[in-house]
């Protein structure tokens, strides 16, 4: 694997929508629309990040939805010319730090059963396969692997000391 690409990770704004929507169309057979992405900017339960390259162009992006103490990684996509250079891992690391800092119980996600690179990335960060959704994806039809990182079993933040 080549050296990690230097990116600047920032919250997604309306200025990034065209580039992120284009990335969706490149990366996914059933892409989210620009409008759906725009709606997520107004969703208090969602956080979307973009990774900007040296020219300020979107190299990748990721989305997270949090309900109570449960987090779901909704999207991670990286420009084809930036893949295998650590961009997805850097985006995921921000969400892992957020989850630990906010004491989430777990993070979960779905990934195509054939997306071995993504499965390996998530596995390297402690996610484990916990189930399968039959025929979850279309175009082509394929199962989703459900992967979860449980912070309450070994990955939990240190408990605060009891106060007298």
Buried (B, 14 or more C-beta within 10 A) or exposed (E): EEEEBEBEBEEBEEEBBEBBBBBBEEBBEEBBEBEEBBEBBEEEEBBBBBBBBEEEEBBBBBBBBBEEEBBBBBBBBBBEEBBEBBBBBBBBEBBBEBBBEEEBBBBBBBBBBEBEEBBEBBEEBBBEBEEEEEEBBEEEEBBBBBBBBBBEEEBEEEEEEEEE
